[in-house]
Amino acid sequence: MKASALRELRPEELRDKLVETEKHLYDLRCQAVTENIENTRSVRNTRREIARIKTILRQQHNEGR
């Protein structure tokens, strides 16, 4: 997802999306170990999406103060 779309979500939805994305990253890493992964770049993209979600959560937390 793009950052602009993530900013529209509530913090609860972002946390749910974060958990879902972290599970997806775990699955991708398991596939990479067993060499069943088709797109090796998807691991990198997923890590970046996790960082994007965490950044937006932190920004929303700081704005709330």
PEWOZI-V492902 format. One line per field, one symbol per residue. ss: DSSP state (H for helix, E for strand, L for the rest). psi: psi as a letter, one per 30 degrees, with the letter a starting at -180 (. if undefined). A space follows every 10 residues. Layout:
# PEWOZI-V492902
ss=???
psi=???
This chain:
# PEWOZI-V492902
ss=LLHHHHHLLL HHHHHHHHHH HHHHHHHHHH HHHLLLLLLL HHHHHHHHHH HHHHHHHHHH HHHLL
psi=lleeeeffll eeeeeeeeee eeeeeeeeee eeeghgkejf ffeeeeeeee eeeeeeeeee eeff.
